[in-house]
Amino acid sequence: MKKEIHPEYKSTQFTCACGNVIETRSTRGGQLKIDICSSCHPFFTGKQKLMDTAGKVERFQRRYSQAAQDARSAKVAKSVKNTKTSKAK
C-alpha cells in the first residue's frame, strides 16, 4: 500500500434517535446522529412498525372494500337478471 494516500480513521460516536450509542471508527470522525439503528429497526427487532402518513392505508382499505362490494353486487344483479330471463321463457 502506498503511504499518505489513505484517509485517516477517527473515533466516531453514532447516536440513534432511540438513545442507543454506537462507538466505532470512521473517516468523518466526531459525533453523528442517526434516525434508526439495529436496536430499533423492525427487521432486527421483529416488531412491525406501520408508519401511516396522511391515512394512505385507510384510504386503500376503503377503496378496496368498496371495489369488492361493487363486484359482489354486480355478480348478484347478474344472477338475478339471469334467473328472471330464464323464468320468462
PyMOL Python script that loads the backbone (N, CA, C, O; Angstrom):
from pymol import cmd

cmd.read_pdbstr("""\
ATOM      1  N   MET A   1       0.829  -1.180   0.000  1.00  0.00           N
ATOM      2  CA  MET A   1       0.000   0.000   0.000  1.00  0.00           C
ATOM      3  C   MET A   1       0.874   1.244   0.000  1.00  0.00           C
ATOM      4  O   MET A   1       1.923   1.296   0.641  1.00  0.00           O
ATOM      5  N   LYS A   2       0.413   2.228  -0.730  1.00  0.00           N
ATOM      6  CA  LYS A   2       1.134   3.489  -0.768  1.00  0.00           C
ATOM      7  C   LYS A   2       0.869   4.273   0.510  1.00  0.00           C
ATOM      8  O   LYS A   2      -0.227   4.208   1.068  1.00  0.00           O
ATOM      9  N   LYS A   3       1.838   4.987   0.957  1.00  0.00           N
ATOM     10  CA  LYS A   3       1.696   5.788   2.171  1.00  0.00           C
ATOM     11  C   LYS A   3       1.110   7.147   1.827  1.00  0.00           C
ATOM     12  O   LYS A   3       1.298   7.661   0.725  1.00  0.00           O
ATOM     13  N   GLU A   4       0.406   7.711   2.776  1.00  0.00           N
ATOM     14  CA  GLU A   4      -0.145   9.060   2.722  1.00  0.00           C
ATOM     15  C   GLU A   4      -1.218   9.285   1.646  1.00  0.00           C
ATOM     16  O   GLU A   4      -1.449  10.427   1.249  1.00  0.00           O
ATOM     17  N   ILE A   5      -1.876   8.220   1.167  1.00  0.00           N
ATOM     18  CA  ILE A   5      -2.989   8.421   0.233  1.00  0.00           C
ATOM     19  C   ILE A   5      -4.317   7.964   0.826  1.00  0.00           C
ATOM     20  O   ILE A   5      -5.376   8.246   0.266  1.00  0.00           O
ATOM     21  N   HIS A   6      -4.268   7.267   1.948  1.00  0.00           N
ATOM     22  CA  HIS A   6      -5.477   6.735   2.567  1.00  0.00           C
ATOM     23  C   HIS A   6      -6.010   7.716   3.608  1.00  0.00           C
ATOM     24  O   HIS A   6      -5.228   8.393   4.275  1.00  0.00           O
ATOM     25  N   PRO A   7      -7.337   7.799   3.753  1.00  0.00           N
ATOM     26  CA  PRO A   7      -7.902   8.726   4.743  1.00  0.00           C
ATOM     27  C   PRO A   7      -7.613   8.258   6.165  1.00  0.00           C
ATOM     28  O   PRO A   7      -7.399   7.073   6.419  1.00  0.00           O
ATOM     29  N   GLU A   8      -7.613   9.194   7.057  1.00  0.00           N
ATOM     30  CA  GLU A   8      -7.352   8.898   8.455  1.00  0.00           C
ATOM     31  C   GLU A   8      -8.646   8.455   9.138  1.00  0.00           C
ATOM     32  O   GLU A   8      -9.682   9.106   9.000  1.00  0.00           O
ATOM     33  N   TYR A   9      -8.579   7.350   9.871  1.00  0.00           N
ATOM     34  CA  TYR A   9      -9.749   6.866  10.614  1.00  0.00           C
ATOM     35  C   TYR A   9      -9.752   7.487  11.995  1.00  0.00           C
ATOM     36  O   TYR A   9      -8.760   7.428  12.721  1.00  0.00           O
ATOM     37  N   LYS A  10     -10.879   8.083  12.349  1.00  0.00           N
ATOM     38  CA  LYS A  10     -11.019   8.755  13.637  1.00  0.00           C
ATOM     39  C   LYS A  10     -12.099   8.058  14.447  1.00  0.00           C
ATOM     40  O   LYS A  10     -12.975   7.393  13.895  1.00  0.00           O
ATOM     41  N   SER A  11     -12.028   8.217  15.746  1.00  0.00           N
ATOM     42  CA  SER A  11     -13.060   7.675  16.626  1.00  0.00           C
ATOM     43  C   SER A  11     -14.365   8.438  16.376  1.00  0.00           C
ATOM     44  O   SER A  11     -14.382   9.669  16.359  1.00  0.00           O
ATOM     45  N   THR A  12     -15.462   7.687  16.180  1.00  0.00           N
ATOM     46  CA  THR A  12     -16.756   8.285  15.862  1.00  0.00           C
ATOM     47  C   THR A  12     -17.816   7.718  16.785  1.00  0.00           C
ATOM     48  O   THR A  12     -17.793   6.535  17.126  1.00  0.00           O
ATOM     49  N   GLN A  13     -18.739   8.565  17.183  1.00  0.00           N
ATOM     50  CA  GLN A  13     -19.825   8.138  18.056  1.00  0.00           C
ATOM     51  C   GLN A  13     -21.146   8.406  17.342  1.00  0.00           C
ATOM     52  O   GLN A  13     -21.482   9.555  17.054  1.00  0.00           O
ATOM     53  N   PHE A  14     -21.901   7.325  17.054  1.00  0.00           N
ATOM     54  CA  PHE A  14     -23.214   7.428  16.426  1.00  0.00           C
ATOM     55  C   PHE A  14     -24.267   7.376  17.524  1.00  0.00           C
ATOM     56  O   PHE A  14     -24.250   6.476  18.363  1.00  0.00           O
ATOM     57  N   THR A  15     -25.180   8.339  17.518  1.00  0.00           N
ATOM     58  CA  THR A  15     -26.255   8.380  18.495  1.00  0.00           C
ATOM     59  C   THR A  15     -27.584   8.226  17.754  1.00  0.00           C
ATOM     60  O   THR A  15     -27.920   9.037  16.891  1.00  0.00           O
ATOM     61  N   CYS A  16     -28.326   7.188  18.096  1.00  0.00           N
ATOM     62  CA  CYS A  16     -29.610   6.906  17.453  1.00  0.00           C
ATOM     63  C   CYS A  16     -30.723   7.707  18.131  1.00  0.00           C
ATOM     64  O   CYS A  16     -30.563   8.173  19.259  1.00  0.00           O
ATOM     65  N   ALA A  17     -31.835   7.859  17.442  1.00  0.00           N
ATOM     66  CA  ALA A  17     -32.994   8.551  17.993  1.00  0.00           C
ATOM     67  C   ALA A  17     -33.572   7.803  19.197  1.00  0.00           C
ATOM     68  O   ALA A  17     -34.186   8.412  20.073  1.00  0.00           O
ATOM     69  N   CYS A  18     -33.374   6.479  19.236  1.00  0.00           N
ATOM     70  CA  CYS A  18     -33.885   5.696  20.365  1.00  0.00           C
ATOM     71  C   CYS A  18     -32.995   5.808  21.597  1.00  0.00           C
ATOM     72  O   CYS A  18     -33.371   5.339  22.671  1.00  0.00           O
ATOM     73  N   GLY A  19     -31.812   6.429  21.459  1.00  0.00           N
ATOM     74  CA  GLY A  19     -30.916   6.602  22.595  1.00  0.00           C
ATOM     75  C   GLY A  19     -29.720   5.670  22.572  1.00  0.00           C
ATOM     76  O   GLY A  19     -28.826   5.809  23.407  1.00  0.00           O
ATOM     77  N   ASN A  20     -29.674   4.739  21.658  1.00  0.00           N
ATOM     78  CA  ASN A  20     -28.555   3.815  21.557  1.00  0.00           C
ATOM     79  C   ASN A  20     -27.320   4.552  21.051  1.00  0.00           C
ATOM     80  O   ASN A  20     -27.408   5.337  20.107  1.00  0.00           O
ATOM     81  N   VAL A  21     -26.178   4.303  21.671  1.00  0.00           N
ATOM     82  CA  VAL A  21     -24.921   4.939  21.277  1.00  0.00           C
ATOM     83  C   VAL A  21     -23.982   3.861  20.758  1.00  0.00           C
ATOM     84  O   VAL A  21     -23.748   2.857  21.432  1.00  0.00           O
ATOM     85  N   ILE A  22     -23.445   4.067  19.566  1.00  0.00           N
ATOM     86  CA  ILE A  22     -22.529   3.123  18.938  1.00  0.00           C
ATOM     87  C   ILE A  22     -21.205   3.839  18.739  1.00  0.00           C
ATOM     88  O   ILE A  22     -21.150   4.897  18.112  1.00  0.00           O
ATOM     89  N   GLU A  23     -20.142   3.260  19.274  1.00  0.00           N
ATOM     90  CA  GLU A  23     -18.818   3.843  19.095  1.00  0.00           C
ATOM     91  C   GLU A  23     -18.037   2.988  18.119  1.00  0.00           C
ATOM     92  O   GLU A  23     -17.927   1.774  18.287  1.00  0.00           O
ATOM     93  N   THR A  24     -17.497   3.630  17.101  1.00  0.00           N
ATOM     94  CA  THR A  24     -16.743   2.932  16.077  1.00  0.00           C
ATOM     95  C   THR A  24     -15.720   3.892  15.505  1.00  0.00           C
ATOM     96  O   THR A  24     -15.448   4.937  16.096  1.00  0.00           O
ATOM     97  N   ARG A  25     -15.158   3.550  14.372  1.00  0.00           N
ATOM     98  CA  ARG A  25     -14.202   4.436  13.707  1.00  0.00           C
ATOM     99  C   ARG A  25     -14.711   4.760  12.313  1.00  0.00           C
ATOM    100  O   ARG A  25     -15.331   3.928  11.651  1.00  0.00           O
ATOM    101  N   SER A  26     -14.442   5.973  11.882  1.00  0.00           N
ATOM    102  CA  SER A  26     -14.900   6.426  10.586  1.00  0.00           C
ATOM    103  C   SER A  26     -13.961   7.497  10.059  1.00  0.00           C
ATOM    104  O   SER A  26     -13.170   8.062  10.813  1.00  0.00           O
ATOM    105  N   THR A  27     -14.048   7.772   8.775  1.00  0.00           N
ATOM    106  CA  THR A  27     -13.236   8.843   8.205  1.00  0.00           C
ATOM    107  C   THR A  27     -13.811  10.213   8.542  1.00  0.00           C
ATOM    108  O   THR A  27     -13.101  11.216   8.461  1.00  0.00           O
ATOM    109  N   ARG A  28     -15.084  10.269   8.920  1.00  0.00           N
ATOM    110  CA  ARG A  28     -15.711  11.552   9.261  1.00  0.00           C
ATOM    111  C   ARG A  28     -15.332  11.999  10.662  1.00  0.00           C
ATOM    112  O   ARG A  28     -15.038  13.175  10.878  1.00  0.00           O
ATOM    113  N   GLY A  29     -15.336  11.084  11.607  1.00  0.00           N
ATOM    114  CA  GLY A  29     -14.973  11.421  12.975  1.00  0.00           C
ATOM    115  C   GLY A  29     -16.035  12.238  13.682  1.00  0.00           C
ATOM    116  O   GLY A  29     -16.989  12.701  13.056  1.00  0.00           O
ATOM    117  N   GLY A  30     -15.875  12.417  14.978  1.00  0.00           N
ATOM    118  CA  GLY A  30     -16.800  13.235  15.756  1.00  0.00           C
ATOM    119  C   GLY A  30     -18.052  12.480  16.175  1.00  0.00           C
ATOM    120  O   GLY A  30     -18.035  11.261  16.345  1.00  0.00           O
ATOM    121  N   GLN A  31     -19.148  13.236  16.339  1.00  0.00           N
ATOM    122  CA  GLN A  31     -20.430  12.662  16.742  1.00  0.00           C
ATOM    123  C   GLN A  31     -21.424  12.819  15.610  1.00  0.00           C
ATOM    124  O   GLN A  31     -21.536  13.892  15.016  1.00  0.00           O
ATOM    125  N   LEU A  32     -22.148  11.747  15.311  1.00  0.00           N
ATOM    126  CA  LEU A  32     -23.160  11.757  14.266  1.00  0.00           C
ATOM    127  C   LEU A  32     -24.481  11.271  14.843  1.00  0.00           C
ATOM    128  O   LEU A  32     -24.501  10.354  15.664  1.00  0.00           O
ATOM    129  N   LYS A  33     -25.577  11.876  14.419  1.00  0.00           N
ATOM    130  CA  LYS A  33     -26.903  11.453  14.860  1.00  0.00           C
ATOM    131  C   LYS A  33     -27.584  10.706  13.719  1.00  0.00           C
ATOM    132  O   LYS A  33     -27.579  11.157  12.573  1.00  0.00           O
ATOM    133  N   ILE A  34     -28.172   9.552  14.052  1.00  0.00           N
ATOM    134  CA  ILE A  34     -28.871   8.738  13.060  1.00  0.00           C
ATOM    135  C   ILE A  34     -30.316   8.534  13.503  1.00  0.00           C
ATOM    136  O   ILE A  34     -30.636   8.646  14.687  1.00  0.00           O
ATOM    137  N   ASP A  35     -31.185   8.231  12.535  1.00  0.00           N
ATOM    138  CA  ASP A  35     -32.610   8.056  12.829  1.00  0.00           C
ATOM    139  C   ASP A  35     -32.945   6.669  13.351  1.00  0.00           C
ATOM    140  O   ASP A  35     -33.821   6.519  14.202  1.00  0.00           O
ATOM    141  N   ILE A  36     -32.256   5.661  12.850  1.00  0.00           N
ATOM    142  CA  ILE A  36     -32.621   4.286  13.201  1.00  0.00           C
ATOM    143  C   ILE A  36     -31.359   3.436  13.261  1.00  0.00           C
ATOM    144  O   ILE A  36     -30.430   3.632  12.478  1.00  0.00           O
ATOM    145  N   CYS A  37     -31.333   2.494  14.192  1.00  0.00           N
ATOM    146  CA  CYS A  37     -30.171   1.615  14.343  1.00  0.00           C
ATOM    147  C   CYS A  37     -30.646   0.169  14.439  1.00  0.00           C
ATOM    148  O   CYS A  37     -31.841  -0.107  14.326  1.00  0.00           O
ATOM    149  N   SER A  38     -29.716  -0.742  14.644  1.00  0.00           N
ATOM    150  CA  SER A  38     -30.081  -2.159  14.721  1.00  0.00           C
ATOM    151  C   SER A  38     -30.877  -2.488  15.975  1.00  0.00           C
ATOM    152  O   SER A  38     -31.533  -3.528  16.026  1.00  0.00           O
ATOM    153  N   SER A  39     -30.836  -1.631  16.981  1.00  0.00           N
ATOM    154  CA  SER A  39     -31.603  -1.872  18.207  1.00  0.00           C
ATOM    155  C   SER A  39     -33.080  -1.551  18.043  1.00  0.00           C
ATOM    156  O   SER A  39     -33.920  -2.117  18.742  1.00  0.00           O
ATOM    157  N   CYS A  40     -33.403  -0.642  17.119  1.00  0.00           N
ATOM    158  CA  CYS A  40     -34.800  -0.246  16.971  1.00  0.00           C
ATOM    159  C   CYS A  40     -35.353  -0.511  15.568  1.00  0.00           C
ATOM    160  O   CYS A  40     -36.521  -0.219  15.312  1.00  0.00           O
ATOM    161  N   HIS A  41     -34.545  -1.054  14.659  1.00  0.00           N
ATOM    162  CA  HIS A  41     -35.025  -1.333  13.300  1.00  0.00           C
ATOM    163  C   HIS A  41     -35.946  -2.553  13.323  1.00  0.00           C
ATOM    164  O   HIS A  41     -35.610  -3.560  13.947  1.00  0.00           O
ATOM    165  N   PRO A  42     -37.110  -2.482  12.649  1.00  0.00           N
ATOM    166  CA  PRO A  42     -38.075  -3.585  12.681  1.00  0.00           C
ATOM    167  C   PRO A  42     -37.513  -4.904  12.146  1.00  0.00           C
ATOM    168  O   PRO A  42     -37.927  -5.969  12.606  1.00  0.00           O
ATOM    169  N   PHE A  43     -36.600  -4.865  11.207  1.00  0.00           N
ATOM    170  CA  PHE A  43     -36.032  -6.101  10.658  1.00  0.00           C
ATOM    171  C   PHE A  43     -35.260  -6.861  11.723  1.00  0.00           C
ATOM    172  O   PHE A  43     -35.334  -8.089  11.779  1.00  0.00           O
ATOM    173  N   PHE A  44     -34.525  -6.159  12.564  1.00  0.00           N
ATOM    174  CA  PHE A  44     -33.706  -6.806  13.582  1.00  0.00           C
ATOM    175  C   PHE A  44     -34.480  -7.099  14.850  1.00  0.00           C
ATOM    176  O   PHE A  44     -34.171  -8.068  15.543  1.00  0.00           O
ATOM    177  N   THR A  45     -35.482  -6.287  15.175  1.00  0.00           N
ATOM    178  CA  THR A  45     -36.240  -6.494  16.412  1.00  0.00           C
ATOM    179  C   THR A  45     -37.406  -7.458  16.222  1.00  0.00           C
ATOM    180  O   THR A  45     -37.871  -8.060  17.190  1.00  0.00           O
ATOM    181  N   GLY A  46     -37.886  -7.614  14.987  1.00  0.00           N
ATOM    182  CA  GLY A  46     -39.017  -8.480  14.721  1.00  0.00           C
ATOM    183  C   GLY A  46     -40.349  -7.806  14.967  1.00  0.00           C
ATOM    184  O   GLY A  46     -41.393  -8.453  14.878  1.00  0.00           O
ATOM    185  N   LYS A  47     -40.339  -6.530  15.272  1.00  0.00           N
ATOM    186  CA  LYS A  47     -41.572  -5.787  15.504  1.00  0.00           C
ATOM    187  C   LYS A  47     -41.895  -4.973  14.266  1.00  0.00           C
ATOM    188  O   LYS A  47     -41.043  -4.249  13.750  1.00  0.00           O
ATOM    189  N   GLN A  48     -43.102  -5.090  13.800  1.00  0.00           N
ATOM    190  CA  GLN A  48     -43.536  -4.358  12.622  1.00  0.00           C
ATOM    191  C   GLN A  48     -44.047  -2.992  13.037  1.00  0.00           C
ATOM    192  O   GLN A  48     -44.960  -2.895  13.857  1.00  0.00           O
ATOM    193  N   LYS A  49     -43.477  -1.950  12.490  1.00  0.00           N
ATOM    194  CA  LYS A  49     -43.956  -0.600  12.753  1.00  0.00           C
ATOM    195  C   LYS A  49     -44.643  -0.111  11.489  1.00  0.00           C
ATOM    196  O   LYS A  49     -44.045  -0.080  10.414  1.00  0.00           O
ATOM    197  N   LEU A  50     -45.883   0.264  11.627  1.00  0.00           N
ATOM    198  CA  LEU A  50     -46.642   0.761  10.486  1.00  0.00           C
ATOM    199  C   LEU A  50     -46.659   2.279  10.558  1.00  0.00           C
ATOM    200  O   LEU A  50     -47.270   2.872  11.448  1.00  0.00           O
ATOM    201  N   MET A  51     -45.985   2.884   9.615  1.00  0.00           N
ATOM    202  CA  MET A  51     -45.938   4.342   9.575  1.00  0.00           C
ATOM    203  C   MET A  51     -46.927   4.802   8.516  1.00  0.00           C
ATOM    204  O   MET A  51     -46.652   4.728   7.319  1.00  0.00           O
ATOM    205  N   ASP A  52     -48.071   5.272   8.967  1.00  0.00           N
ATOM    206  CA  ASP A  52     -49.125   5.700   8.058  1.00  0.00           C
ATOM    207  C   ASP A  52     -49.138   7.218   7.995  1.00  0.00           C
ATOM    208  O   ASP A  52     -49.539   7.891   8.944  1.00  0.00           O
ATOM    209  N   THR A  53     -48.700   7.738   6.876  1.00  0.00           N
ATOM    210  CA  THR A  53     -48.702   9.186   6.721  1.00  0.00           C
ATOM    211  C   THR A  53     -49.901   9.585   5.885  1.00  0.00           C
ATOM    212  O   THR A  53     -50.102   9.069   4.785  1.00  0.00           O
ATOM    213  N   ALA A  54     -50.672  10.475   6.392  1.00  0.00           N
ATOM    214  CA  ALA A  54     -51.846  11.043   5.707  1.00  0.00           C
ATOM    215  C   ALA A  54     -52.934  10.006   5.429  1.00  0.00           C
ATOM    216  O   ALA A  54     -53.695  10.166   4.474  1.00  0.00           O
ATOM    217  N   GLY A  55     -53.028   8.954   6.232  1.00  0.00           N
ATOM    218  CA  GLY A  55     -54.127   7.998   6.122  1.00  0.00           C
ATOM    219  C   GLY A  55     -54.143   7.190   4.843  1.00  0.00           C
ATOM    220  O   GLY A  55     -55.216   6.804   4.379  1.00  0.00           O
ATOM    221  N   LYS A  56     -52.988   6.923   4.258  1.00  0.00           N
ATOM    222  CA  LYS A  56     -52.933   6.195   2.987  1.00  0.00           C
ATOM    223  C   LYS A  56     -53.444   4.768   3.134  1.00  0.00           C
ATOM    224  O   LYS A  56     -54.105   4.249   2.233  1.00  0.00           O
ATOM    225  N   VAL A  57     -53.146   4.135   4.253  1.00  0.00           N
ATOM    226  CA  VAL A  57     -53.581   2.752   4.456  1.00  0.00           C
ATOM    227  C   VAL A  57     -55.101   2.682   4.543  1.00  0.00           C
ATOM    228  O   VAL A  57     -55.723   1.816   3.927  1.00  0.00           O
ATOM    229  N   GLU A  58     -55.699   3.598   5.311  1.00  0.00           N
ATOM    230  CA  GLU A  58     -57.159   3.599   5.444  1.00  0.00           C
ATOM    231  C   GLU A  58     -57.840   3.882   4.117  1.00  0.00           C
ATOM    232  O   GLU A  58     -58.855   3.266   3.792  1.00  0.00           O
ATOM    233  N   ARG A  59     -57.280   4.822   3.339  1.00  0.00           N
ATOM    234  CA  ARG A  59     -57.873   5.115   2.024  1.00  0.00           C
ATOM    235  C   ARG A  59     -57.811   3.890   1.117  1.00  0.00           C
ATOM    236  O   ARG A  59     -58.769   3.592   0.404  1.00  0.00           O
ATOM    237  N   PHE A  60     -56.677   3.177   1.144  1.00  0.00           N
ATOM    238  CA  PHE A  60     -56.555   1.971   0.333  1.00  0.00           C
ATOM    239  C   PHE A  60     -57.566   0.926   0.775  1.00  0.00           C
ATOM    240  O   PHE A  60     -58.216   0.303  -0.065  1.00  0.00           O
ATOM    241  N   GLN A  61     -57.708   0.725   2.073  1.00  0.00           N
ATOM    242  CA  GLN A  61     -58.647  -0.277   2.573  1.00  0.00           C
ATOM    243  C   GLN A  61     -60.081   0.087   2.220  1.00  0.00           C
ATOM    244  O   GLN A  61     -60.868  -0.788   1.860  1.00  0.00           O
ATOM    245  N   ARG A  62     -60.432   1.370   2.318  1.00  0.00           N
ATOM    246  CA  ARG A  62     -61.787   1.793   1.931  1.00  0.00           C
ATOM    247  C   ARG A  62     -62.013   1.568   0.444  1.00  0.00           C
ATOM    248  O   ARG A  62     -63.061   1.062   0.042  1.00  0.00           O
ATOM    249  N   ARG A  63     -61.040   1.938  -0.368  1.00  0.00           N
ATOM    250  CA  ARG A  63     -61.172   1.789  -1.812  1.00  0.00           C
ATOM    251  C   ARG A  63     -61.289   0.310  -2.183  1.00  0.00           C
ATOM    252  O   ARG A  63     -62.109  -0.059  -3.024  1.00  0.00           O
ATOM    253  N   TYR A  64     -60.471  -0.534  -1.557  1.00  0.00           N
ATOM    254  CA  TYR A  64     -60.501  -1.961  -1.835  1.00  0.00           C
ATOM    255  C   TYR A  64     -61.823  -2.578  -1.391  1.00  0.00           C
ATOM    256  O   TYR A  64     -62.393  -3.395  -2.115  1.00  0.00           O
ATOM    257  N   SER A  65     -62.315  -2.204  -0.221  1.00  0.00           N
ATOM    258  CA  SER A  65     -63.582  -2.766   0.264  1.00  0.00           C
ATOM    259  C   SER A  65     -64.734  -2.296  -0.614  1.00  0.00           C
ATOM    260  O   SER A  65     -65.667  -3.059  -0.862  1.00  0.00           O
ATOM    261  N   GLN A  66     -64.686  -1.059  -1.086  1.00  0.00           N
ATOM    262  CA  GLN A  66     -65.735  -0.548  -1.983  1.00  0.00           C
ATOM    263  C   GLN A  66     -65.719  -1.317  -3.298  1.00  0.00           C
ATOM    264  O   GLN A  66     -66.777  -1.664  -3.824  1.00  0.00           O
ATOM    265  N   ALA A  67     -64.537  -1.586  -3.834  1.00  0.00           N
ATOM    266  CA  ALA A  67     -64.428  -2.331  -5.089  1.00  0.00           C
ATOM    267  C   ALA A  67     -64.947  -3.760  -4.912  1.00  0.00           C
ATOM    268  O   ALA A  67     -65.603  -4.299  -5.803  1.00  0.00           O
ATOM    269  N   ALA A  68     -64.653  -4.368  -3.767  1.00  0.00           N
ATOM    270  CA  ALA A  68     -65.124  -5.724  -3.500  1.00  0.00           C
ATOM    271  C   ALA A  68     -66.645  -5.742  -3.375  1.00  0.00           C
ATOM    272  O   ALA A  68     -67.293  -6.666  -3.866  1.00  0.00           O
ATOM    273  N   GLN A  69     -67.220  -4.731  -2.722  1.00  0.00           N
ATOM    274  CA  GLN A  69     -68.676  -4.661  -2.597  1.00  0.00           C
ATOM    275  C   GLN A  69     -69.325  -4.450  -3.963  1.00  0.00           C
ATOM    276  O   GLN A  69     -70.348  -5.068  -4.257  1.00  0.00           O
ATOM    277  N   ASP A  70     -68.755  -3.597  -4.792  1.00  0.00           N
ATOM    278  CA  ASP A  70     -69.293  -3.363  -6.133  1.00  0.00           C
ATOM    279  C   ASP A  70     -69.265  -4.645  -6.956  1.00  0.00           C
ATOM    280  O   ASP A  70     -70.211  -4.932  -7.689  1.00  0.00           O
ATOM    281  N   ALA A  71     -68.202  -5.406  -6.840  1.00  0.00           N
ATOM    282  CA  ALA A  71     -68.086  -6.657  -7.594  1.00  0.00           C
ATOM    283  C   ALA A  71     -69.130  -7.667  -7.123  1.00  0.00           C
ATOM    284  O   ALA A  71     -69.739  -8.366  -7.932  1.00  0.00           O
ATOM    285  N   ARG A  72     -69.331  -7.736  -5.806  1.00  0.00           N
ATOM    286  CA  ARG A  72     -70.337  -8.671  -5.284  1.00  0.00           C
ATOM    287  C   ARG A  72     -71.737  -8.274  -5.715  1.00  0.00           C
ATOM    288  O   ARG A  72     -72.535  -9.127  -6.105  1.00  0.00           O
ATOM    289  N   SER A  73     -72.041  -6.979  -5.648  1.00  0.00           N
ATOM    290  CA  SER A  73     -73.390  -6.537  -6.023  1.00  0.00           C
ATOM    291  C   SER A  73     -73.619  -6.717  -7.521  1.00  0.00           C
ATOM    292  O   SER A  73     -74.735  -7.029  -7.935  1.00  0.00           O
ATOM    293  N   ALA A  74     -72.594  -6.529  -8.334  1.00  0.00           N
ATOM    294  CA  ALA A  74     -72.728  -6.751  -9.778  1.00  0.00           C
ATOM    295  C   ALA A  74     -72.967  -8.224 -10.064  1.00  0.00           C
ATOM    296  O   ALA A  74     -73.750  -8.567 -10.950  1.00  0.00           O
ATOM    297  N   LYS A  75     -72.303  -9.090  -9.329  1.00  0.00           N
ATOM    298  CA  LYS A  75     -72.475 -10.527  -9.515  1.00  0.00           C
ATOM    299  C   LYS A  75     -73.887 -10.951  -9.119  1.00  0.00           C
ATOM    300  O   LYS A  75     -74.511 -11.756  -9.811  1.00  0.00           O
ATOM    301  N   VAL A  76     -74.389 -10.415  -8.012  1.00  0.00           N
ATOM    302  CA  VAL A  76     -75.746 -10.729  -7.559  1.00  0.00           C
ATOM    303  C   VAL A  76     -76.769 -10.216  -8.572  1.00  0.00           C
ATOM    304  O   VAL A  76     -77.717 -10.923  -8.911  1.00  0.00           O
ATOM    305  N   ALA A  77     -76.578  -8.992  -9.054  1.00  0.00           N
ATOM    306  CA  ALA A  77     -77.505  -8.411 -10.031  1.00  0.00           C
ATOM    307  C   ALA A  77     -77.519  -9.226 -11.310  1.00  0.00           C
ATOM    308  O   ALA A  77     -78.576  -9.411 -11.913  1.00  0.00           O
ATOM    309  N   LYS A  78     -76.381  -9.710 -11.726  1.00  0.00           N
ATOM    310  CA  LYS A  78     -76.286 -10.517 -12.942  1.00  0.00           C
ATOM    311  C   LYS A  78     -77.017 -11.851 -12.757  1.00  0.00           C
ATOM    312  O   LYS A  78     -77.718 -12.308 -13.659  1.00  0.00           O
ATOM    313  N   SER A  79     -76.851 -12.467 -11.591  1.00  0.00           N
ATOM    314  CA  SER A  79     -77.514 -13.753 -11.346  1.00  0.00           C
ATOM    315  C   SER A  79     -79.028 -13.563 -11.236  1.00  0.00           C
ATOM    316  O   SER A  79     -79.789 -14.425 -11.676  1.00  0.00           O
ATOM    317  N   VAL A  80     -79.472 -12.449 -10.654  1.00  0.00           N
ATOM    318  CA  VAL A  80     -80.912 -12.163 -10.557  1.00  0.00           C
ATOM    319  C   VAL A  80     -81.484 -11.939 -11.959  1.00  0.00           C
ATOM    320  O   VAL A  80     -82.578 -12.415 -12.260  1.00  0.00           O
ATOM    321  N   LYS A  81     -80.772 -11.238 -12.798  1.00  0.00           N
ATOM    322  CA  LYS A  81     -81.211 -10.965 -14.163  1.00  0.00           C
ATOM    323  C   LYS A  81     -81.324 -12.265 -14.946  1.00  0.00           C
ATOM    324  O   LYS A  81     -82.292 -12.477 -15.677  1.00  0.00           O
ATOM    325  N   ASN A  82     -80.325 -13.139 -14.789  1.00  0.00           N
ATOM    326  CA  ASN A  82     -80.357 -14.427 -15.485  1.00  0.00           C
ATOM    327  C   ASN A  82     -81.523 -15.287 -15.004  1.00  0.00           C
ATOM    328  O   ASN A  82     -82.125 -15.998 -15.809  1.00  0.00           O
ATOM    329  N   THR A  83     -81.856 -15.241 -13.726  1.00  0.00           N
ATOM    330  CA  THR A  83     -82.954 -16.008 -13.164  1.00  0.00           C
ATOM    331  C   THR A  83     -84.284 -15.511 -13.727  1.00  0.00           C
ATOM    332  O   THR A  83     -85.155 -16.316 -14.057  1.00  0.00           O
ATOM    333  N   LYS A  84     -84.448 -14.190 -13.840  1.00  0.00           N
ATOM    334  CA  LYS A  84     -85.685 -13.622 -14.351  1.00  0.00           C
ATOM    335  C   LYS A  84     -85.887 -13.969 -15.825  1.00  0.00           C
ATOM    336  O   LYS A  84     -87.003 -14.286 -16.239  1.00  0.00           O
ATOM    337  N   THR A  85     -84.829 -13.914 -16.611  1.00  0.00           N
ATOM    338  CA  THR A  85     -84.970 -14.208 -18.045  1.00  0.00           C
ATOM    339  C   THR A  85     -85.226 -15.678 -18.284  1.00  0.00           C
ATOM    340  O   THR A  85     -85.928 -16.029 -19.232  1.00  0.00           O
ATOM    341  N   SER A  86     -84.671 -16.559 -17.444  1.00  0.00           N
ATOM    342  CA  SER A  86     -84.909 -17.986 -17.629  1.00  0.00           C
ATOM    343  C   SER A  86     -86.338 -18.354 -17.221  1.00  0.00           C
ATOM    344  O   SER A  86     -86.913 -19.279 -17.794  1.00  0.00           O
ATOM    345  N   LYS A  87     -86.920 -17.658 -16.252  1.00  0.00           N
ATOM    346  CA  LYS A  87     -88.293 -17.941 -15.831  1.00  0.00           C
ATOM    347  C   LYS A  87     -89.290 -17.425 -16.884  1.00  0.00           C
ATOM    348  O   LYS A  87     -90.358 -18.008 -17.063  1.00  0.00           O
ATOM    349  N   ALA A  88     -88.943 -16.347 -17.568  1.00  0.00           N
ATOM    350  CA  ALA A  88     -89.842 -15.760 -18.561  1.00  0.00           C
ATOM    351  C   ALA A  88     -89.951 -16.662 -19.800  1.00  0.00           C
ATOM    352  O   ALA A  88     -90.970 -16.614 -20.490  1.00  0.00           O
ATOM    353  N   LYS A  89     -88.984 -17.442 -20.088  1.00  0.00           N
ATOM    354  CA  LYS A  89     -89.003 -18.307 -21.279  1.00  0.00           C
ATOM    355  C   LYS A  89     -89.880 -19.455 -21.057  1.00  0.00           C
ATOM    356  O   LYS A  89     -90.029 -20.299 -21.941  1.00  0.00           O
TER     357      LYS A  89
END
""", "prot")
cmd.dss("prot")
cmd.show_as("cartoon", "prot")
cmd.util.cbc("prot")
cmd.orient("prot")
